């Protein structure tokens, strides 16, 4: 046993060839394992050398003939799979949930590392702001898998979480992004909502084949519900891939697909955005390197820290600063 927290065990497993390997157990779905248990592992991610994770996933504990994890109601996540689970549905507990955000500020992110930068920035420049994270199902589905969320909660930079769609493990569970946003504001009491996927964005190198474009749906939903949407610009000065240099094609495509016109914090060196698709606000970013150092946070994007991709971190910090500006009515 390597480590354990709510919803997640990290373990070492003995493979059939005699080698040891890292693996993790999603205990909300499988129950817990103990030393000596025989398990079945899904090794696909490690076999393919995928960047996020680096561990096998325990699929089943053969030491257990059956597993019964009763839930509170009847709405399943991971529906129609062998791991479908009744994790509870917060909409059923709050049937009169308003179909309005009442002007709340929502920052839409496109990769998980942006969540940490935005949250840390808000905490640094406006201490005490109540921030709620809505995790979509665009990448990792278990909230427990995010070390970043654990760190942000320990720091008080995130006050509550909502898991939307097939994502699970938040303080509140939501069927849709729309209801997740409303729960974040009206039940969790968010002053600022950060909405976006967990670890492991999916990309194919094509214009439409990336889950990052879910940001278009997020900002449109915020707009339709009467909130104030800020699109977190994905930009890079350190990515070797031309499609992510300057303003990433992920952001450009998401803005083009959105029917609304969100605010976009733009920083020096990122380049321009199409004014037809977003309302650019030029923001001088705070010193994000100092903010992360003071908080003891080590955040990377594709393995690069702030010293190796300043533009990425400045752009996300600017989105956090713009959210505070909107919140304070400046």
Secondary structure, 3 states (H helix, E strand, C coil): CCEEECCEEEEEEECCCCCEEEEEECHHHHCCCCCCCCEEEECHHHHHCCCCCCCEEEEEECCCCCCCCCCCCCCCECCCCCCCECCCCHHHHCCCCCCCCCCCEEEECCCHHHHHHHHHHHHHHCCCCCEEEEEECCCCCEHHHCHHHHHHHHHCCCCEEEEECCCECCCEEECCHHHHHHHHHHCCCCCEEEEEECCCCCECCCCCCEHHHHHHHHHHHHHHCCCEEEECCCEECCCCCHHHCEECHHHHHHHHHCCCCEEEEECCCCCCCCCCCEEEEECCCCCHHHHHHHHCCCCCECCECCCCCHHHHHHHHHHHHHHHHHHCCC
